[in-house]
Amino acid sequence: MGAPRGEFSSRLGFILAASGSAVGLGNIWGFPTQAASNGGAAFLLVYLLLAFLIAYPALMAELIIGRHAKANAVTALRSISNDRFTYNLGSFTGYLGIATASVILGFYAIVAGWMFAYAMVPVSDLLGMGGFADWLTGFAVGRNLIFMTLFMFVTIAIICGGVQKGIEKWCTRLMPSLLFILVALIVYVLTLDGAGEGLKAYLVPDFSRIADPQLVISAMGQAFFSLSLGVGGMLIYASYVSDKEDIVSLGRSVTLLDIGIAVMAGLLILPAMYVAQNNGVAIYDAAGNLISEDTLIFAVLPALFETMGTAGIFVALAFFVLMSIAALTSSISMLEVPVAYAVENHGLERKRATYLAGGVIIVLSGVIILNFEALFGLAIAASTRYGQPLLGLLLCVFAGWIWHRDGVLNELKKGNPDAEQGPFWKIWPFYVRTIVPAAIIIVFVQSLR
Ligand code: PFF
């Protein structure tokens, strides 16, 4: 374990890497489609409340523990334990995080592979390779396996480079590109006929839906997934942050960027759906609900792009490149979880650890692809509906109940000597001990009914 640990070279490096982890398919696909099927702005409002009031404080627990321990979650949680029971609970939480991150990456890599494939469609069309384009868009085991593996190899290549030469370097390139493409697409789509109606559907709340328990459960799941909570990816990124930085302000920036980009993605997807309708594409299913999830991304939007003529080719390319970038900056943070553990706790060399962990996840993904009907939904539910809330809860227990208060305060003071007088210290410790765990338990129990 003699090799020096990696560290982000700057404040911005961490912000781009952590917001790269947070901003992913969850923001650009998950959030707008959930908003579309859950009452538009009613969902947006509940989401904003839960993201700021529940998910953000839980994320801070993860970041503060990570920066303090300068280690992966297993070691970090053990280091703040205070007896045999809490030590074992720390190990359990760390291992559960590694397992959950791996399962999330297992299904995420499949979906990201589809994005890669769809990004190649406009290029193949342009080159007159219609047959190849049909293969790219057909749902087949072969295509799924090939593009999942391709996506995983890109993820592996970045993680092999380490903290500065891999994660930070690529996130500082990819995140500004993502933002640029997103803004350009929003501006373009908003100029098209029908977009106004989509804006209305997104921004005018249907308050009759606001107390719907299903809406609250979906919004909380979405907020946890979006902030990459609990699995230890944010914890390990925070462990690469220098002691000079104010971790509270870093956490705030990452949360704001993540939520901001989700809200912006809604400004793209919902108007695009209504533009599609305006162009004759069906956007409601037989039951009268807005089409969402995979049919929206892989049928409605491509149908919309086709109605746009030549411009559609470039819009389609931009859209699926945007999705691919979003997926990649998230997947690297998931792969870093098992890799950091293998390097730090078992002395493996980084490249070897990356190929090993990446290889295991490719096999896991492959098994899901071969048993798609049975396993795809199960992997999503197990990791995001059960794994993440439980892990979020355990991290709050560690930060609020197990770790000594003085230890937390000392950590905060490293980057901000006046932390004790600030509003964060006045509210957060109590909040993360009581309100956040209680809210997680209430929503979780509701979701089981
Ligand atoms: N936050 C990512 C998204 O919104 O797509 C998903 C994610 C990334 C979950 C990293 C968990 C994780 F560790």
Residues whose N, C-alpha, C, O or C-beta is under 5 A from the ligand:
A	BS01	PFF	S21 A22 V23 G24 L25 G26 N27 F225 S226 L227 S228 V231 G233 S330 S333 M334
